[in-house]
Amino acid sequence: MAFLKVFAQGEERTVFLGDDPVMLGRAKECDILLNDLKASREHAVIEPYGDGQWRVRDLGSGNGTKVNGRKVQRQLLEPEDVVQIGDARVLFAAEAAAVVAPAAQERTRRRAQAARK
């Protein structure tokens, strides 16, 4: 099962992904509420795409959505990708990421630390 590690407002939380899209933004209706003026009310969605894949899609936000530092409109997500919305960072992970070689575990740890900043 894929999941997200959300680093926002000085907090860290884990959100497990099911079959439904997950909306991120400032609106109370969002699945991941971002209390950040740099985020639009309905900023982006992380949604299932194809067979077992996930993608992030910007919803016409004013400040844009970045994946690994690059502004995107839509992007397939790979394990360890970091989605940035305003000051919030969201690390995408998959179940398989938990069972990886030590070098990959270290890379994941470094990316999670970078996402916290």
Jmol script that loads the backbone (N, CA, C; Angstrom):
load data "model"
ATOM      1  N   MET A   1       0.837  -1.179   0.000  1.00  0.00           N
ATOM      2  CA  MET A   1       0.000   0.000   0.000  1.00  0.00           C
ATOM      3  C   MET A   1       0.884   1.245   0.000  1.00  0.00           C
ATOM      4  N   ALA A   2       0.562   2.166  -0.854  1.00  0.00           N
ATOM      5  CA  ALA A   2       1.307   3.419  -0.938  1.00  0.00           C
ATOM      6  C   ALA A   2       0.876   4.338   0.200  1.00  0.00           C
ATOM      7  N   PHE A   3       1.790   5.221   0.584  1.00  0.00           N
ATOM      8  CA  PHE A   3       1.464   6.190   1.625  1.00  0.00           C
ATOM      9  C   PHE A   3       2.252   7.469   1.415  1.00  0.00           C
ATOM     10  N   LEU A   4       1.818   8.504   2.130  1.00  0.00           N
ATOM     11  CA  LEU A   4       2.463   9.805   2.079  1.00  0.00           C
ATOM     12  C   LEU A   4       2.969  10.159   3.462  1.00  0.00           C
ATOM     13  N   LYS A   5       4.148  10.764   3.521  1.00  0.00           N
ATOM     14  CA  LYS A   5       4.653  11.369   4.755  1.00  0.00           C
ATOM     15  C   LYS A   5       4.530  12.865   4.534  1.00  0.00           C
ATOM     16  N   VAL A   6       3.677  13.509   5.305  1.00  0.00           N
ATOM     17  CA  VAL A   6       3.394  14.929   5.141  1.00  0.00           C
ATOM     18  C   VAL A   6       4.165  15.708   6.197  1.00  0.00           C
ATOM     19  N   PHE A   7       4.956  16.678   5.741  1.00  0.00           N
ATOM     20  CA  PHE A   7       5.722  17.557   6.624  1.00  0.00           C
ATOM     21  C   PHE A   7       5.192  18.965   6.410  1.00  0.00           C
ATOM     22  N   ALA A   8       4.392  19.448   7.374  1.00  0.00           N
ATOM     23  CA  ALA A   8       3.767  20.761   7.227  1.00  0.00           C
ATOM     24  C   ALA A   8       3.499  21.358   8.600  1.00  0.00           C
ATOM     25  N   GLN A   9       3.623  22.682   8.687  1.00  0.00           N
ATOM     26  CA  GLN A   9       3.368  23.408   9.917  1.00  0.00           C
ATOM     27  C   GLN A   9       4.132  22.818  11.112  1.00  0.00           C
ATOM     28  N   GLY A  10       5.355  22.378  10.878  1.00  0.00           N
ATOM     29  CA  GLY A  10       6.188  21.826  11.940  1.00  0.00           C
ATOM     30  C   GLY A  10       5.771  20.456  12.431  1.00  0.00           C
ATOM     31  N   GLU A  11       4.862  19.810  11.739  1.00  0.00           N
ATOM     32  CA  GLU A  11       4.393  18.481  12.122  1.00  0.00           C
ATOM     33  C   GLU A  11       4.689  17.471  11.026  1.00  0.00           C
ATOM     34  N   GLU A  12       4.710  16.217  11.415  1.00  0.00           N
ATOM     35  CA  GLU A  12       4.886  15.112  10.474  1.00  0.00           C
ATOM     36  C   GLU A  12       3.733  14.143  10.683  1.00  0.00           C
ATOM     37  N   ARG A  13       3.127  13.709   9.590  1.00  0.00           N
ATOM     38  CA  ARG A  13       2.055  12.721   9.698  1.00  0.00           C
ATOM     39  C   ARG A  13       2.098  11.785   8.499  1.00  0.00           C
ATOM     40  N   THR A  14       1.513  10.623   8.671  1.00  0.00           N
ATOM     41  CA  THR A  14       1.464   9.627   7.617  1.00  0.00           C
ATOM     42  C   THR A  14       0.023   9.485   7.148  1.00  0.00           C
ATOM     43  N   VAL A  15      -0.162   9.474   5.824  1.00  0.00           N
ATOM     44  CA  VAL A  15      -1.480   9.297   5.230  1.00  0.00           C
ATOM     45  C   VAL A  15      -1.393   8.101   4.288  1.00  0.00           C
ATOM     46  N   PHE A  16      -2.170   7.062   4.567  1.00  0.00           N
ATOM     47  CA  PHE A  16      -2.175   5.879   3.714  1.00  0.00           C
ATOM     48  C   PHE A  16      -3.126   6.101   2.551  1.00  0.00           C
ATOM     49  N   LEU A  17      -2.706   5.675   1.373  1.00  0.00           N
ATOM     50  CA  LEU A  17      -3.494   5.856   0.157  1.00  0.00           C
ATOM     51  C   LEU A  17      -4.315   4.602  -0.109  1.00  0.00           C
ATOM     52  N   GLY A  18      -5.590   4.796  -0.379  1.00  0.00           N
ATOM     53  CA  GLY A  18      -6.488   3.682  -0.702  1.00  0.00           C
ATOM     54  C   GLY A  18      -6.789   3.683  -2.185  1.00  0.00           C
ATOM     55  N   ASP A  19      -8.079   3.640  -2.515  1.00  0.00           N
ATOM     56  CA  ASP A  19      -8.503   3.627  -3.916  1.00  0.00           C
ATOM     57  C   ASP A  19      -8.904   5.005  -4.423  1.00  0.00           C
ATOM     58  N   ASP A  20      -9.057   5.957  -3.518  1.00  0.00           N
ATOM     59  CA  ASP A  20      -9.591   7.261  -3.881  1.00  0.00           C
ATOM     60  C   ASP A  20      -8.509   8.327  -3.972  1.00  0.00           C
ATOM     61  N   PRO A  21      -8.748   9.348  -4.783  1.00  0.00           N
ATOM     62  CA  PRO A  21      -7.822  10.485  -4.837  1.00  0.00           C
ATOM     63  C   PRO A  21      -7.761  11.198  -3.487  1.00  0.00           C
ATOM     64  N   VAL A  22      -6.641  11.870  -3.247  1.00  0.00           N
ATOM     65  CA  VAL A  22      -6.434  12.638  -2.018  1.00  0.00           C
ATOM     66  C   VAL A  22      -6.184  14.085  -2.429  1.00  0.00           C
ATOM     67  N   MET A  23      -7.067  14.997  -1.985  1.00  0.00           N
ATOM     68  CA  MET A  23      -6.914  16.410  -2.334  1.00  0.00           C
ATOM     69  C   MET A  23      -6.132  17.134  -1.243  1.00  0.00           C
ATOM     70  N   LEU A  24      -5.220  18.021  -1.689  1.00  0.00           N
ATOM     71  CA  LEU A  24      -4.408  18.820  -0.778  1.00  0.00           C
ATOM     72  C   LEU A  24      -4.707  20.297  -0.991  1.00  0.00           C
ATOM     73  N   GLY A  25      -4.820  21.049   0.083  1.00  0.00           N
ATOM     74  CA  GLY A  25      -5.057  22.477  -0.031  1.00  0.00           C
ATOM     75  C   GLY A  25      -5.536  23.076   1.274  1.00  0.00           C
ATOM     76  N   ARG A  26      -5.970  24.343   1.204  1.00  0.00           N
ATOM     77  CA  ARG A  26      -6.406  25.072   2.398  1.00  0.00           C
ATOM     78  C   ARG A  26      -7.885  24.888   2.730  1.00  0.00           C
ATOM     79  N   ALA A  27      -8.679  24.407   1.789  1.00  0.00           N
ATOM     80  CA  ALA A  27     -10.124  24.250   2.020  1.00  0.00           C
ATOM     81  C   ALA A  27     -10.392  23.147   3.047  1.00  0.00           C
ATOM     82  N   LYS A  28     -11.401  23.372   3.865  1.00  0.00           N
ATOM     83  CA  LYS A  28     -11.765  22.379   4.891  1.00  0.00           C
ATOM     84  C   LYS A  28     -12.138  21.035   4.275  1.00  0.00           C
ATOM     85  N   GLU A  29     -12.571  21.049   3.022  1.00  0.00           N
ATOM     86  CA  GLU A  29     -12.989  19.820   2.349  1.00  0.00           C
ATOM     87  C   GLU A  29     -11.805  18.958   1.890  1.00  0.00           C
ATOM     88  N   CYS A  30     -10.605  19.501   1.939  1.00  0.00           N
ATOM     89  CA  CYS A  30      -9.429  18.753   1.476  1.00  0.00           C
ATOM     90  C   CYS A  30      -9.115  17.599   2.413  1.00  0.00           C
ATOM     91  N   ASP A  31      -8.586  16.534   1.848  1.00  0.00           N
ATOM     92  CA  ASP A  31      -8.190  15.370   2.647  1.00  0.00           C
ATOM     93  C   ASP A  31      -6.943  15.679   3.468  1.00  0.00           C
ATOM     94  N   ILE A  32      -6.032  16.459   2.881  1.00  0.00           N
ATOM     95  CA  ILE A  32      -4.839  16.903   3.605  1.00  0.00           C
ATOM     96  C   ILE A  32      -4.909  18.421   3.651  1.00  0.00           C
ATOM     97  N   LEU A  33      -5.256  18.927   4.823  1.00  0.00           N
ATOM     98  CA  LEU A  33      -5.443  20.353   5.021  1.00  0.00           C
ATOM     99  C   LEU A  33      -4.090  21.015   5.254  1.00  0.00           C
ATOM    100  N   LEU A  34      -3.787  22.014   4.438  1.00  0.00           N
ATOM    101  CA  LEU A  34      -2.526  22.746   4.539  1.00  0.00           C
ATOM    102  C   LEU A  34      -2.824  24.172   4.976  1.00  0.00           C
ATOM    103  N   ASN A  35      -2.440  24.495   6.182  1.00  0.00           N
ATOM    104  CA  ASN A  35      -2.651  25.842   6.712  1.00  0.00           C
ATOM    105  C   ASN A  35      -1.480  26.717   6.273  1.00  0.00           C
ATOM    106  N   ASP A  36      -1.476  27.059   4.987  1.00  0.00           N
ATOM    107  CA  ASP A  36      -0.348  27.762   4.368  1.00  0.00           C
ATOM    108  C   ASP A  36      -0.914  28.689   3.297  1.00  0.00           C
ATOM    109  N   LEU A  37      -0.668  29.987   3.435  1.00  0.00           N
ATOM    110  CA  LEU A  37      -1.195  30.951   2.468  1.00  0.00           C
ATOM    111  C   LEU A  37      -0.597  30.771   1.074  1.00  0.00           C
ATOM    112  N   LYS A  38       0.506  30.040   0.954  1.00  0.00           N
ATOM    113  CA  LYS A  38       1.096  29.762  -0.356  1.00  0.00           C
ATOM    114  C   LYS A  38       0.363  28.635  -1.087  1.00  0.00           C
ATOM    115  N   ALA A  39      -0.507  27.933  -0.361  1.00  0.00           N
ATOM    116  CA  ALA A  39      -1.300  26.854  -0.952  1.00  0.00           C
ATOM    117  C   ALA A  39      -2.664  27.401  -1.349  1.00  0.00           C
ATOM    118  N   SER A  40      -3.168  26.954  -2.488  1.00  0.00           N
ATOM    119  CA  SER A  40      -4.516  27.330  -2.920  1.00  0.00           C
ATOM    120  C   SER A  40      -5.539  26.537  -2.115  1.00  0.00           C
ATOM    121  N   ARG A  41      -6.787  26.982  -2.173  1.00  0.00           N
ATOM    122  CA  ARG A  41      -7.833  26.271  -1.424  1.00  0.00           C
ATOM    123  C   ARG A  41      -7.910  24.803  -1.859  1.00  0.00           C
ATOM    124  N   GLU A  42      -7.961  24.563  -3.145  1.00  0.00           N
ATOM    125  CA  GLU A  42      -7.881  23.208  -3.694  1.00  0.00           C
ATOM    126  C   GLU A  42      -6.661  23.205  -4.606  1.00  0.00           C
ATOM    127  N   HIS A  43      -5.516  22.860  -4.061  1.00  0.00           N
ATOM    128  CA  HIS A  43      -4.233  23.070  -4.724  1.00  0.00           C
ATOM    129  C   HIS A  43      -3.856  21.940  -5.685  1.00  0.00           C
ATOM    130  N   ALA A  44      -3.899  20.715  -5.188  1.00  0.00           N
ATOM    131  CA  ALA A  44      -3.457  19.567  -5.996  1.00  0.00           C
ATOM    132  C   ALA A  44      -4.156  18.306  -5.512  1.00  0.00           C
ATOM    133  N   VAL A  45      -4.091  17.283  -6.344  1.00  0.00           N
ATOM    134  CA  VAL A  45      -4.650  15.989  -5.976  1.00  0.00           C
ATOM    135  C   VAL A  45      -3.599  14.921  -6.277  1.00  0.00           C
ATOM    136  N   ILE A  46      -3.517  13.944  -5.388  1.00  0.00           N
ATOM    137  CA  ILE A  46      -2.703  12.752  -5.627  1.00  0.00           C
ATOM    138  C   ILE A  46      -3.708  11.638  -5.875  1.00  0.00           C
ATOM    139  N   GLU A  47      -3.614  11.033  -7.072  1.00  0.00           N
ATOM    140  CA  GLU A  47      -4.677  10.135  -7.502  1.00  0.00           C
ATOM    141  C   GLU A  47      -4.117   8.858  -8.117  1.00  0.00           C
ATOM    142  N   PRO A  48      -4.909   7.762  -8.014  1.00  0.00           N
ATOM    143  CA  PRO A  48      -4.499   6.535  -8.686  1.00  0.00           C
ATOM    144  C   PRO A  48      -4.445   6.784 -10.189  1.00  0.00           C
ATOM    145  N   TYR A  49      -3.475   6.152 -10.836  1.00  0.00           N
ATOM    146  CA  TYR A  49      -3.325   6.344 -12.271  1.00  0.00           C
ATOM    147  C   TYR A  49      -2.787   5.050 -12.864  1.00  0.00           C
ATOM    148  N   GLY A  50      -3.611   4.370 -13.600  1.00  0.00           N
ATOM    149  CA  GLY A  50      -3.172   3.108 -14.204  1.00  0.00           C
ATOM    150  C   GLY A  50      -3.126   1.997 -13.179  1.00  0.00           C
ATOM    151  N   ASP A  51      -2.344   1.006 -13.466  1.00  0.00           N
ATOM    152  CA  ASP A  51      -2.260  -0.191 -12.637  1.00  0.00           C
ATOM    153  C   ASP A  51      -1.258  -0.009 -11.497  1.00  0.00           C
ATOM    154  N   GLY A  52      -1.743   0.375 -10.340  1.00  0.00           N
ATOM    155  CA  GLY A  52      -0.893   0.493  -9.166  1.00  0.00           C
ATOM    156  C   GLY A  52      -0.024   1.730  -9.122  1.00  0.00           C
ATOM    157  N   GLN A  53      -0.207   2.647 -10.061  1.00  0.00           N
ATOM    158  CA  GLN A  53       0.593   3.864 -10.067  1.00  0.00           C
ATOM    159  C   GLN A  53      -0.206   5.018  -9.466  1.00  0.00           C
ATOM    160  N   TRP A  54       0.514   6.062  -9.092  1.00  0.00           N
ATOM    161  CA  TRP A  54      -0.087   7.280  -8.549  1.00  0.00           C
ATOM    162  C   TRP A  54       0.515   8.466  -9.261  1.00  0.00           C
ATOM    163  N   ARG A  55      -0.272   9.524  -9.371  1.00  0.00           N
ATOM    164  CA  ARG A  55       0.260  10.754  -9.937  1.00  0.00           C
ATOM    165  C   ARG A  55      -0.243  11.939  -9.119  1.00  0.00           C
ATOM    166  N   VAL A  56       0.514  13.024  -9.208  1.00  0.00           N
ATOM    167  CA  VAL A  56       0.083  14.291  -8.623  1.00  0.00           C
ATOM    168  C   VAL A  56      -0.386  15.159  -9.783  1.00  0.00           C
ATOM    169  N   ARG A  57      -1.469  15.904  -9.539  1.00  0.00           N
ATOM    170  CA  ARG A  57      -2.009  16.789 -10.570  1.00  0.00           C
ATOM    171  C   ARG A  57      -2.334  18.125  -9.925  1.00  0.00           C
ATOM    172  N   ASP A  58      -1.738  19.194 -10.448  1.00  0.00           N
ATOM    173  CA  ASP A  58      -2.016  20.533  -9.970  1.00  0.00           C
ATOM    174  C   ASP A  58      -3.416  20.932 -10.424  1.00  0.00           C
ATOM    175  N   LEU A  59      -4.156  21.601  -9.557  1.00  0.00           N
ATOM    176  CA  LEU A  59      -5.537  21.970  -9.859  1.00  0.00           C
ATOM    177  C   LEU A  59      -5.660  23.443 -10.239  1.00  0.00           C
ATOM    178  N   GLY A  60      -4.654  23.962 -10.944  1.00  0.00           N
ATOM    179  CA  GLY A  60      -4.682  25.357 -11.369  1.00  0.00           C
ATOM    180  C   GLY A  60      -4.293  26.314 -10.257  1.00  0.00           C
ATOM    181  N   SER A  61      -3.440  25.860  -9.375  1.00  0.00           N
ATOM    182  CA  SER A  61      -3.033  26.673  -8.227  1.00  0.00           C
ATOM    183  C   SER A  61      -2.271  27.918  -8.664  1.00  0.00           C
ATOM    184  N   GLY A  62      -2.278  28.922  -7.801  1.00  0.00           N
ATOM    185  CA  GLY A  62      -1.562  30.155  -8.096  1.00  0.00           C
ATOM    186  C   GLY A  62      -0.054  30.009  -8.018  1.00  0.00           C
ATOM    187  N   ASN A  63       0.443  29.229  -7.059  1.00  0.00           N
ATOM    188  CA  ASN A  63       1.887  29.102  -6.841  1.00  0.00           C
ATOM    189  C   ASN A  63       2.494  27.826  -7.415  1.00  0.00           C
ATOM    190  N   GLY A  64       1.679  26.948  -7.927  1.00  0.00           N
ATOM    191  CA  GLY A  64       2.194  25.741  -8.563  1.00  0.00           C
ATOM    192  C   GLY A  64       2.528  24.623  -7.594  1.00  0.00           C
ATOM    193  N   THR A  65       2.805  23.481  -8.178  1.00  0.00           N
ATOM    194  CA  THR A  65       3.164  22.266  -7.464  1.00  0.00           C
ATOM    195  C   THR A  65       4.498  21.791  -8.010  1.00  0.00           C
ATOM    196  N   LYS A  66       5.393  21.390  -7.115  1.00  0.00           N
ATOM    197  CA  LYS A  66       6.707  20.903  -7.530  1.00  0.00           C
ATOM    198  C   LYS A  66       6.880  19.447  -7.133  1.00  0.00           C
ATOM    199  N   VAL A  67       7.604  18.713  -7.974  1.00  0.00           N
ATOM    200  CA  VAL A  67       8.027  17.349  -7.654  1.00  0.00           C
ATOM    201  C   VAL A  67       9.542  17.337  -7.759  1.00  0.00           C
ATOM    202  N   ASN A  68      10.187  17.012  -6.656  1.00  0.00           N
ATOM    203  CA  ASN A  68      11.651  16.992  -6.585  1.00  0.00           C
ATOM    204  C   ASN A  68      12.248  18.320  -7.078  1.00  0.00           C
ATOM    205  N   GLY A  69      11.580  19.426  -6.713  1.00  0.00           N
ATOM    206  CA  GLY A  69      12.087  20.750  -7.033  1.00  0.00           C
ATOM    207  C   GLY A  69      11.703  21.291  -8.395  1.00  0.00           C
ATOM    208  N   ARG A  70      11.002  20.503  -9.202  1.00  0.00           N
ATOM    209  CA  ARG A  70      10.621  20.928 -10.555  1.00  0.00           C
ATOM    210  C   ARG A  70       9.112  21.160 -10.629  1.00  0.00           C
ATOM    211  N   LYS A  71       8.719  22.328 -11.124  1.00  0.00           N
ATOM    212  CA  LYS A  71       7.298  22.665 -11.235  1.00  0.00           C
ATOM    213  C   LYS A  71       6.635  21.755 -12.269  1.00  0.00           C
ATOM    214  N   VAL A  72       5.466  21.197 -11.905  1.00  0.00           N
ATOM    215  CA  VAL A  72       4.756  20.269 -12.792  1.00  0.00           C
ATOM    216  C   VAL A  72       3.263  20.593 -12.823  1.00  0.00           C
ATOM    217  N   GLN A  73       2.617  20.200 -13.903  1.00  0.00           N
ATOM    218  CA  GLN A  73       1.156  20.244 -13.984  1.00  0.00           C
ATOM    219  C   GLN A  73       0.579  18.896 -13.550  1.00  0.00           C
ATOM    220  N   ARG A  74       1.246  17.834 -13.993  1.00  0.00           N
ATOM    221  CA  ARG A  74       0.904  16.473 -13.582  1.00  0.00           C
ATOM    222  C   ARG A  74       2.165  15.637 -13.712  1.00  0.00           C
ATOM    223  N   GLN A  75       2.294  14.664 -12.829  1.00  0.00           N
ATOM    224  CA  GLN A  75       3.530  13.879 -12.811  1.00  0.00           C
ATOM    225  C   GLN A  75       3.259  12.533 -12.159  1.00  0.00           C
ATOM    226  N   LEU A  76       3.674  11.451 -12.822  1.00  0.00           N
ATOM    227  CA  LEU A  76       3.630  10.141 -12.178  1.00  0.00           C
ATOM    228  C   LEU A  76       4.611  10.165 -11.018  1.00  0.00           C
ATOM    229  N   LEU A  77       4.231   9.532  -9.912  1.00  0.00           N
ATOM    230  CA  LEU A  77       5.082   9.536  -8.732  1.00  0.00           C
ATOM    231  C   LEU A  77       5.829   8.220  -8.603  1.00  0.00           C
ATOM    232  N   GLU A  78       7.083   8.342  -8.246  1.00  0.00           N
ATOM    233  CA  GLU A  78       7.939   7.197  -7.958  1.00  0.00           C
ATOM    234  C   GLU A  78       8.222   7.198  -6.462  1.00  0.00           C
ATOM    235  N   PRO A  79       8.484   6.025  -5.865  1.00  0.00           N
ATOM    236  CA  PRO A  79       8.841   6.022  -4.448  1.00  0.00           C
ATOM    237  C   PRO A  79       9.981   7.010  -4.174  1.00  0.00           C
ATOM    238  N   GLU A  80       9.841   7.740  -3.095  1.00  0.00           N
ATOM    239  CA  GLU A  80      10.813   8.726  -2.617  1.00  0.00           C
ATOM    240  C   GLU A  80      10.694  10.083  -3.306  1.00  0.00           C
ATOM    241  N   ASP A  81       9.732  10.274  -4.217  1.00  0.00           N
ATOM    242  CA  ASP A  81       9.508  11.597  -4.785  1.00  0.00           C
ATOM    243  C   ASP A  81       8.985  12.525  -3.693  1.00  0.00           C
ATOM    244  N   VAL A  82       9.398  13.796  -3.755  1.00  0.00           N
ATOM    245  CA  VAL A  82       8.935  14.802  -2.806  1.00  0.00           C
ATOM    246  C   VAL A  82       8.089  15.822  -3.558  1.00  0.00           C
ATOM    247  N   VAL A  83       6.831  15.937  -3.151  1.00  0.00           N
ATOM    248  CA  VAL A  83       5.897  16.908  -3.716  1.00  0.00           C
ATOM    249  C   VAL A  83       5.911  18.118  -2.790  1.00  0.00           C
ATOM    250  N   GLN A  84       6.083  19.313  -3.373  1.00  0.00           N
ATOM    251  CA  GLN A  84       6.090  20.530  -2.569  1.00  0.00           C
ATOM    252  C   GLN A  84       4.926  21.417  -2.965  1.00  0.00           C
ATOM    253  N   ILE A  85       4.181  21.821  -1.943  1.00  0.00           N
ATOM    254  CA  ILE A  85       3.064  22.748  -2.103  1.00  0.00           C
ATOM    255  C   ILE A  85       3.268  23.835  -1.063  1.00  0.00           C
ATOM    256  N   GLY A  86       3.592  25.036  -1.517  1.00  0.00           N
ATOM    257  CA  GLY A  86       3.921  26.099  -0.571  1.00  0.00           C
ATOM    258  C   GLY A  86       5.108  25.654   0.269  1.00  0.00           C
ATOM    259  N   ASP A  87       4.969  25.764   1.594  1.00  0.00           N
ATOM    260  CA  ASP A  87       6.040  25.330   2.485  1.00  0.00           C
ATOM    261  C   ASP A  87       5.907  23.860   2.887  1.00  0.00           C
ATOM    262  N   ALA A  88       4.813  23.209   2.500  1.00  0.00           N
ATOM    263  CA  ALA A  88       4.589  21.805   2.850  1.00  0.00           C
ATOM    264  C   ALA A  88       5.340  20.892   1.882  1.00  0.00           C
ATOM    265  N   ARG A  89       5.848  19.806   2.435  1.00  0.00           N
ATOM    266  CA  ARG A  89       6.513  18.790   1.624  1.00  0.00           C
ATOM    267  C   ARG A  89       5.853  17.446   1.905  1.00  0.00           C
ATOM    268  N   VAL A  90       5.650  16.691   0.828  1.00  0.00           N
ATOM    269  CA  VAL A  90       4.964  15.404   0.919  1.00  0.00           C
ATOM    270  C   VAL A  90       5.852  14.355   0.261  1.00  0.00           C
ATOM    271  N   LEU A  91       6.311  13.405   1.051  1.00  0.00           N
ATOM    272  CA  LEU A  91       7.153  12.317   0.557  1.00  0.00           C
ATOM    273  C   LEU A  91       6.252  11.155   0.162  1.00  0.00           C
ATOM    274  N   PHE A  92       6.332  10.725  -1.110  1.00  0.00           N
ATOM    275  CA  PHE A  92       5.549   9.599  -1.605  1.00  0.00           C
ATOM    276  C   PHE A  92       6.340   8.323  -1.377  1.00  0.00           C
ATOM    277  N   ALA A  93       5.691   7.315  -0.829  1.00  0.00           N
ATOM    278  CA  ALA A  93       6.360   6.036  -0.582  1.00  0.00           C
ATOM    279  C   ALA A  93       5.408   4.904  -0.937  1.00  0.00           C
ATOM    280  N   ALA A  94       5.978   3.748  -1.199  1.00  0.00           N
ATOM    281  CA  ALA A  94       5.191   2.560  -1.504  1.00  0.00           C
ATOM    282  C   ALA A  94       5.601   1.467  -0.534  1.00  0.00           C
ATOM    283  N   GLU A  95       4.744   0.475  -0.382  1.00  0.00           N
ATOM    284  CA  GLU A  95       5.010  -0.618   0.552  1.00  0.00           C
ATOM    285  C   GLU A  95       6.376  -1.244   0.278  1.00  0.00           C
ATOM    286  N   ALA A  96       6.717  -1.388  -0.992  1.00  0.00           N
ATOM    287  CA  ALA A  96       7.989  -2.001  -1.351  1.00  0.00           C
ATOM    288  C   ALA A  96       9.177  -1.184  -0.855  1.00  0.00           C
ATOM    289  N   ALA A  97       8.968   0.107  -0.614  1.00  0.00           N
ATOM    290  CA  ALA A  97      10.061   0.963  -0.151  1.00  0.00           C
ATOM    291  C   ALA A  97      10.534   0.561   1.233  1.00  0.00           C
ATOM    292  N   ALA A  98       9.692  -0.166   1.982  1.00  0.00           N
ATOM    293  CA  ALA A  98      10.075  -0.569   3.330  1.00  0.00           C
ATOM    294  C   ALA A  98      11.043  -1.754   3.311  1.00  0.00           C
ATOM    295  N   VAL A  99      11.115  -2.454   2.193  1.00  0.00           N
ATOM    296  CA  VAL A  99      11.981  -3.622   2.090  1.00  0.00           C
ATOM    297  C   VAL A  99      12.978  -3.365   0.966  1.00  0.00           C
ATOM    298  N   VAL A 100      14.007  -2.578   1.272  1.00  0.00           N
ATOM    299  CA  VAL A 100      14.987  -2.205   0.263  1.00  0.00           C
ATOM    300  C   VAL A 100      16.390  -2.337   0.825  1.00  0.00           C
ATOM    301  N   ALA A 101      17.336  -2.249  -0.049  1.00  0.00           N
ATOM    302  CA  ALA A 101      18.736  -2.352   0.343  1.00  0.00           C
ATOM    303  C   ALA A 101      19.112  -1.191   1.264  1.00  0.00           C
ATOM    304  N   PRO A 102      20.134  -1.382   2.112  1.00  0.00           N
ATOM    305  CA  PRO A 102      20.559  -0.318   3.028  1.00  0.00           C
ATOM    306  C   PRO A 102      20.874   1.007   2.339  1.00  0.00           C
ATOM    307  N   ALA A 103      21.470   0.993   1.161  1.00  0.00           N
ATOM    308  CA  ALA A 103      21.780   2.238   0.470  1.00  0.00           C
ATOM    309  C   ALA A 103      20.496   2.997   0.125  1.00  0.00           C
ATOM    310  N   ALA A 104      19.482   2.271  -0.302  1.00  0.00           N
ATOM    311  CA  ALA A 104      18.210   2.905  -0.621  1.00  0.00           C
ATOM    312  C   ALA A 104      17.531   3.410   0.648  1.00  0.00           C
ATOM    313  N   GLN A 105      17.661   2.679   1.754  1.00  0.00           N
ATOM    314  CA  GLN A 105      17.096   3.141   3.019  1.00  0.00           C
ATOM    315  C   GLN A 105      17.755   4.452   3.443  1.00  0.00           C
ATOM    316  N   GLU A 106      19.052   4.559   3.263  1.00  0.00           N
ATOM    317  CA  GLU A 106      19.767   5.793   3.597  1.00  0.00           C
ATOM    318  C   GLU A 106      19.298   6.935   2.709  1.00  0.00           C
ATOM    319  N   ARG A 107      19.098   6.678   1.429  1.00  0.00           N
ATOM    320  CA  ARG A 107      18.598   7.699   0.505  1.00  0.00           C
ATOM    321  C   ARG A 107      17.204   8.161   0.935  1.00  0.00           C
ATOM    322  N   THR A 108      16.349   7.221   1.336  1.00  0.00           N
ATOM    323  CA  THR A 108      15.014   7.567   1.813  1.00  0.00           C
ATOM    324  C   THR A 108      15.104   8.423   3.064  1.00  0.00           C
ATOM    325  N   ARG A 109      15.997   8.083   3.982  1.00  0.00           N
ATOM    326  CA  ARG A 109      16.171   8.857   5.210  1.00  0.00           C
ATOM    327  C   ARG A 109      16.606  10.275   4.888  1.00  0.00           C
ATOM    328  N   ARG A 110      17.549  10.433   3.955  1.00  0.00           N
ATOM    329  CA  ARG A 110      18.021  11.768   3.572  1.00  0.00           C
ATOM    330  C   ARG A 110      16.904  12.586   2.925  1.00  0.00           C
ATOM    331  N   ARG A 111      16.121  11.951   2.056  1.00  0.00           N
ATOM    332  CA  ARG A 111      15.011  12.679   1.420  1.00  0.00           C
ATOM    333  C   ARG A 111      13.958  13.089   2.440  1.00  0.00           C
ATOM    334  N   ALA A 112      13.679  12.224   3.405  1.00  0.00           N
ATOM    335  CA  ALA A 112      12.716  12.580   4.447  1.00  0.00           C
ATOM    336  C   ALA A 112      13.233  13.754   5.265  1.00  0.00           C
ATOM    337  N   GLN A 113      14.540  13.758   5.564  1.00  0.00           N
ATOM    338  CA  GLN A 113      15.119  14.884   6.293  1.00  0.00           C
ATOM    339  C   GLN A 113      15.018  16.167   5.460  1.00  0.00           C
ATOM    340  N   ALA A 114      15.286  16.082   4.171  1.00  0.00           N
ATOM    341  CA  ALA A 114      15.183  17.245   3.303  1.00  0.00           C
ATOM    342  C   ALA A 114      13.741  17.740   3.217  1.00  0.00           C
ATOM    343  N   ALA A 115      12.795  16.801   3.223  1.00  0.00           N
ATOM    344  CA  ALA A 115      11.382  17.185   3.150  1.00  0.00           C
ATOM    345  C   ALA A 115      10.935  17.914   4.411  1.00  0.00           C
ATOM    346  N   ARG A 116      11.567  17.626   5.547  1.00  0.00           N
ATOM    347  CA  ARG A 116      11.208  18.293   6.801  1.00  0.00           C
ATOM    348  C   ARG A 116      11.622  19.765   6.806  1.00  0.00           C
ATOM    349  N   LYS A 117      12.600  20.131   5.993  1.00  0.00           N
ATOM    350  CA  LYS A 117      13.141  21.504   5.999  1.00  0.00           C
ATOM    351  C   LYS A 117      12.224  22.488   5.336  1.00  0.00           C
TER     352      LYS A 117
END
end "model"
wireframe off; spacefill off
backbone 0.3
color backbone group
